Amino acid sequence: MASNSEALSPASSPMPSLAIEARGLVKRFDGFAAVDGVDLRVPMGAVYGILGPNGAGKTTTLRMLLGIIDPDAGIRRILGSERPHDVAHAIGYLPEERGLYPAMKATEAIAFLGALRGLPLREGRRRAHELLERHGLGHAADRQIRQLSKGMAQQVQILGTLVHQPRLVILDEPFSGLDALNQGKLERMIRQLAEGGTTVIFSTHVIAHAERLCDDVAIIAGGKVPFAGPVDVARDRIPQQVRLETRAQDGLWRAALPADARREGAVWHFSLPDGGVEPLLRALIEGDAGILSLSIERAGLHDAFVAIAGEAAARDLAASPGLEDGR
């Protein structure tokens, strides 16, 4: 586990309470506002998701936070510094555009990525061997990147993102291009990093990954962030959902169902009425509905996304390219 692993543990010097703080970030390209007033607060040690469709402004936001591009307006502070390049050695970054030198061996590729963050090559090679063995890729240590499958090469690049033991890891659409098996491995790796105290931020257009992994999310659509906060708070934006199966198809009990009730066969789906479940149960029993099953569930993050960002953004999210094996 990461808490016992040197190669996946954060450094030990004091850190601020927030890994990232951004206020009013704006970035325009040819007059178009790709990011338009984004606010973010990412606690240290959190797994934080930036959730939105392709083209929503996720990558531009991450690049501004990292100092790859400068904002046109707003303030950013990363690991307590307003100068991202000053803390680059403590950050691991996996860009959306993957890329390794095809002729490099896996070990050398990982060590090279570590060297870009200040890790000595000899130590990078040692850690690279350990990481490859730990993650089931020891057999590929001396293979060239061109000899690896796409999924294996992506895993090598992810390990190169971690080899210098960053305090903060930023992953841009890390699940894209991975099959279901390797997506599961990456999810476990993210959990291990968090257990070791590393802050992990990842962008995604797959709601299931954010729902399973994240403490907090920022929903981004059209360059704006209509919601940023705990996943549970997002889900509580809409009422609990009722699933009701009845023997009777009609009767006076139907008047107790709310206006948003919809029927699929013998099963009704609707929001829990304001009065709670007891008046509903009473009406169903007295109306001889013949209750076969009744369950109440909290809304999922998908429903919350629709309520917060709107139907158009949800359609864009569903249409974003990439493997959806995280369902």
N, C-alpha and C positions, 0 to 999 in steps of 0.2 A: 504494500500500500504506500501511497505517496508520503504519509506521515513518517515512514521509516526509510524513505528513499532519498539519498543525497541528490540524485539527478532530478527529482521532481519536487524538491523542497525549496521554499523561498529563502532568501538570505535573512540574516537575523537582526539587522540594524533597525532602529525605530522607524515606524511608518505613520503617516497621517491616518485619520479615521476614514477619509474618502480616497479611493484609488483614482477616481476621476470626478471632476466637477466642471461642468460647462454651462455657461449662461448666455443665451441669445446668439448662438452661433449662426452665422449667415455665410453662404457661399453662392456666388452667381457665376454663371458661365454664359458669355455673350448675352447678358441681360436677363437670363433665366435663373430664377432662384432654385437651385438644386437642393439647398438646405436653407430653411427660412425661419430662424429664431428657435433653434433647438436648445433645450435645457436638459441636462443629465446630472444625476448624482449617484455614483456607484460606490457602495461601501467596500472597504477592504475585506477580502475573504469571500466576497459574494460570487455566485454564478449569475451573470447578468446577460439577458438576451435582448438584442435589438431586432425586433420583429416587424417585417414589412415586405411588400412585394418588390421584385426587381425594379429599379428605377425610382424607388421611394426616397433615396438619399442616404442609405445605410453606409455604403462604401465611402462616400464623400465625407460623412460625419467621422468615420473612423480615421480617415486620412488626415483630417484636420486635427483630431485629438493627438495623433502621432507626430504631427509636424511635417508630414509629407507635403501637404499644402497648407497655406495659411488662410484663416477665415477672413472674410471681408468685414465682418463685425462680430463682436462677442468676445467672451473671455473663456479660456480653457486652462485647467490646472490638472496635471497628471502626476500622480505620486508626489503631490505637494509642490510641484514645480510648474511655473508658467512657461518654461522653456523645455518642450518635449525632448529635444536632442540631449539635454543635460542628464536625463534619466533613461536614455535609450538602452544602456547596458542592463537595466533592470526590467526590460520589457521583451516579451516574445511576441512576434507578429507573423501570422500566416495570411498572406494576401489572397485576394480572390483569384488573381491570376497566378496559377501555380507555375513554378519554373525551377528546374535544377539543371546543371550542366550534364548532358547525356553521357559524356565520357568519364565522369567522376565515379569512383566507387562509393557505395552507400556510406561507409565509414567516413570517407574523406568529405562527402557532401555535408554530413552532419557536423563534422569538425569545422568545416569552412563557414557554415552558417553561425556556429558559435563564435568563431574568430571575428566575424563582423560585429559582434556585440562585446568584444574585448576578451574572450576566453582564449588562452594560449592553445595553439594547435595540438601540442602533445597531450594536454589535459582533455581537449576536445575529442581526440581519438580514443582515449581511455573511456571517457563517458559514452561515446558513441557505441563502442562495443558492448558496454553494459546495457545501454538502452535497447539496442537491437536484440540482445539475448532476452531481456526481460519481456519484450513485446513480441516474441516469437519470430523474429527476423534475423536471428543469428546466422542462419545459413546464407543470408544475402549480404553479409558484411563486406565481402570482397567482390561483389558483382557490380558492374557498371549500371548506372541508372537506366540506360537504354535497354538493359537486359531484364529489367523488372516490369511486372505488370503495372498498370496505371494505379491500381489501389495500393500496391506495395510502395511505389514511388511517392505517392501522397503521404503514406505513413512515415516514410523517411523524412519528408519535408516537415511533417508535424514534429517528429523527434528533434529535428534541427532547430525548430522553434523553441524547444524546451531545454536543450542541452546546456545552456548557460545558467540554468536555474533561475528563471525570471520570477519577480514578485507579481508581475501582471502579465497575463497572456491574452492577446487579442486575436481572435480567429474570424476571418471574414468568409462566411458561407462555408464552414469547414466540412459539412456533410455532403456537399455537392460532388458528384463523381464517385462516391463510395457506394458499394453494394451494402445490403442489409447487415451482413456479418461485420464488415469493417465500420459501419456506422455504430453498431453496438460496441465495438472495441473503443471507438472514439468517445462515446458516451461514458464508458467506464473510466477512461483516462481523465476526462473532465472532472468526474466525481473524485478521483484520486487527487488531482491537483487541488480541488477545493478542500478536501480533508486535510491536506498538508498546509493549508493557509494561503494558497495562491489565489489571487483574484482572477477570474476568467470572464471575459466578455466575448460573446460571439454573436454575429449577425446571422439571421436565417429567415427564409420564407416558409419554413415547415413548422407549423404550429406545434406539432407533437413533440419535437425536440425541445422547444422552449418550455412546454408544459411539464415535461418530465424532469428537466434539468435545472430550471432557473428558480432562484429566489425572487428576483425582480425582473421586470421587462420594461422596455420602452417600445411602445407601438408607434411606428413612423409611417406616415402616408403623405405623399405630396410634399415632402421636405419638412413637414411639421410633426411634432410629437404631441398628439392629443391625450396620451396617457403615459406616465412613467411611475412605476411603483411596484409593490408586491403583486405576484400573480393572483393570490387570493383576493386582493382588493379589486383587481380587474374583473375577476369572475363574479364578485358580489355586485358589480354594476347592474346586473340583471337578476330578476327573481329566480328562486329555485324552480326547477322544472318537475312537473308531475307526469308520470306515466300511469295511465288508468286503463285496465281491461275489464269490460263488463259483459255479462251474459245478455242483458237487454240491449237493444239497439236504439230504443227511443223511450220516452216517458217524461213525466214532470221533472225528474231529477236533472234533465238536460239544462234546465234553467239555472242550476247551481254552477255550471261550467262557465269559465270566463270567456270573454269575446275572442281571445286568441286561440281557443281550443280548436285543434284539428284532429281529424280521425284518419287512421290508417288501418283499414279492416275493422277489427273489434277493439283496437287500441286507440285511446285518446292521448294527445300530448298537449300540455298547456302550462302556463306559469302558475305557481302557487298563489291563490287569491290572497288579498290583503288580510282577510280574517283568519287565515291559517287553515290547517287541515281539518280541525274538528267540525266546523260548520259544513264543510264539504262532505265529510263522512256521514254526518247526520242526514243531509239531503239525499245522498246516494242510498242509504239504508232505508229511509222512510219512503223513498220513491221506488223501491224495489228494483234497483239497477242491476243487482246480482254481481257484486264485485268479485272478479276472478283474481285480480292482482292490482296492487297500487304501490308505487314507489316514488320517492321524492329524491331528486339529485340536484347537487349544485351545478350551475351552468359550467360548461367547459370553456377553455380559453378561446376556442374558435367562435363560440357564440358571443363571448365578451369582445373579441376583435370586431365582429360585425357591428355590435352595438356602439362601440367606441369610434371605429374608423369608417364605418359605413359599408353598404353593400358593394359599391364600386371598388373600394380598396380590397374587400374580401375576394371579389372576382379576379382582380389583378393578382392577388396572392396565390389563388388556386391556379392561375395560368402561368405563374413564374416557372421557367424551365429548371430542371434538376430532378434527381431521383427523389421520390416521395416514399421511400421505404420506411420512413420514420412514422408512418401512420400508426 
